Amino acid sequence: MNIYRAHILVCNGEKCNSQNAQAIYDEFKTQIKKNKLEEELTVVQTGCIDQCSQGPVVIIYPSGVIYTMVRIEDVTEIVTEHIIRGNVVNRLLGGENINLDSVIKSLDQVDFFKRQVRIALRNCGVINPESIEEYIAYDGYQALAKVLTGMTPEQVIEVVKESGLRGRGGAGFPTGVKWEFTARAKGDQKYVCCNADEGDPGAFMDRSILEGDPHSVIEAMTIAGFAVDSNQGYIYVRAEYPIAVKRLNIAIAQAKEHGLLGKDIFGTGFNFDLEIRLGAGAFVCGEETALMTSIEGKRGEPRPRPPFPAVKGLWQKPTLLNNVESYANIPAIILKGAQWFSSIGSEKSKGTKVFAVGGKIQNTGLVEIPIGTTLREVVYEIGGGIPNGKEFKAAQIGGPSGGCIPASHVDVAIDYNSLVQLGAMMGSGGLIIMDEDTCMVDLAKFFLEFTADESCGKCPPCRIGTKRMLEILQRITDGKGTAEDIDKLEILAKNIRVSALCGLGQSAPNPILSTLRYFRNEYMAHIQDKKCLAGVCKSLMQYVINAEACRSCGICSRVCPAGCIKGEKNVPYVIDQTKCIKCGACMEKCPFKAIYKNA
Amino acid sequence: MSACKCNAHLDDPRAEKLRQIITKYRNTNGALIPVLHEAQELYGHLPIEVQKAISEGLNVPLAEIYGVVTFYTQFSLMPKGKFKIQVCMGTACYVKGANSILDKLKEKLGVDIGDCTEDGLFSLDVCRCIGACGLAPVIMINDEVYGTLTADQIEGIIRKYQERPV
């Protein structure tokens, strides 16, 4: 390998890519060639750097300067100023990457990154995910070597158990215990599976790991194969993640070529092979038994447990199934030890968790924080607060299975137990921030639409129950709800929770129960006062023209697709409420801000 | 008459490719879904004739294949447009106004969700979270992602595709 004076890292995550990151990478290559700097510099395409709202992002090492929102026209300037003359291009640093004394902050000093502890994401945005050499240079496959050449399967399981790692996919089951169950199960053939069917809307940490550091998952699965005595693994990936699939395929081929996967790994006689299986767009396949049914080539319907997968899983054989983020922690735990890992995090939940922060917040992207960090730190310090001067109303955590944490609980330390106490759950780590413009009844309806649509139909509580709950919510948001509806919702929710077959159905009522718990007043406003406080539910609000502010310019009338705004010169315009379709086009276009929502 | 019309579809080069796909997976456990993925890539959708061929090739009952095809949202029995528009309906996109984007698309294309425009150029679907939440609201047209959209950008995006040489 050559030693370079500087490395130019260009984020090649899906989001930066949608904003021309590929062309920016090519342009850097061209410029460097033009300036005959190929010997001194290298340009690397990395996985997602996770500061998505600032993309496309370019980082230059060794200084660690971050350039944000880079456009292709900026490349020449970066090369001539920064690379050749050594001057940082200030205008591309982005607001928060430079402090008051004009000292430029490097990656680990920026607010967005400095509170993070990156274990699962340790290599994302740092190495080229398509190069096994770079992964190896960052201690890659050392954990596997340590395990295969110096540890027994029992010792490996003991380390994972002692680390306190819990499943990062949602339920939080202790990972080491799962490994132990599978290791103890009797069977001529065992399987190791990876759940990369990241279906929770709003969560994308698994995609980022697979795109940014695919070898860490391969290494961890091989270690798991050794620990539970399996020689065959499957990675079940969503078909919606084409880049992740491509990088995994490259990584598997490279690992095989280097003797790190396949037959006789490290010359120890241990064999382990991996295959990728694509999902086909069914949320329920993220549930462990449904996932295995889908790998078998069938309709992805869950089956009752017990028997648990550790006893009878894929093709009725003992199977170990962990999620991507859980696996990504394993090599670091093996190398640095259980005690190091369990020193991070809270009393009962060890290590870090990656959250996908999105919605109405300044800095969106992935953040990996020690478990036990407060929601306030995530929203205001890492996330930079709520944009447009709005108020933080609630955070939705855990996707369609999770719940809301209202602003009054913003100081909660986020861990598995505290979230359950608040009626939410860690889930896979989607964290959607909402401001005062979000209607909580509408939000519950959104999640019920999702679960009703994704219900596989096998068990009646989920198939029929989610539909009935959705109908009630529809009625309430239409302004036709009655006080009884809330009781009905609660009874239905509690029954579905205990009677549905799998996690999808059992947790489907959570968004309703959680919004009812903290925002019952909004439900009552919809039902009794026929008002939507956030002005979201169309049946319960009107667009109104303020006669005093109206200058009779007629713009609203021209943009109205329903043709229901009439008026004439010097007379304020009026909206015909019987014809209004409530699209909001008039309010958006009014130059005098004379149109408002009457909720 | 020099040739029977039936031969036309036997000669269809895609049929041979489909046979190759089936042969490739014949000895794989759980081959059905990978075969369906590749067949759909080949044909654009999964008409009943293709399902029959797979049924015979893999020795799986047609009913089971139809059951699998209709279970998963990625498999389609109906042809899709040359440009497949997918509107992300993940939570972040929803909170940031994906509905107004969808309404605008429906209005501009004159089709509803799941339909294809008459000229076969565009089909409109909503999809599950594509994991680009930092850019919400997001749409995907074939493999291209458009993020941080507002409803008034839609017209320009559609025009870009309409003007593309077919």
Interface residues (C-beta under 8 A of the other chain):
Chain A: E14 K15 N17 S18 Q19 C52 S53 G55 E198 G199 D200 P201 G202 A203 F204 R207 A239 E240 Y241 P242 R277 L278 G279 A280 G281 A282 F283 S294 I295 E296 G297 K298 R299 G300 W315 A356 G358 G359 K360 T364 G365 Q396 G399 G430 I432 M434 T438 L443 F446 F447 F450 C456 P561 C583 G584
Chain B: N29 G30 A31 L32 I33 P34 L36 H37 E64 G67 V68 F71 Y72 T73 Q74 F75 M89 G90 T91 A92 C93 Y94 V95 K96 S100 D103 E107 C127 R128 C129 I130 G131 A132 C133 G134 L135 A136 D143 E144 V145 Y146 G147
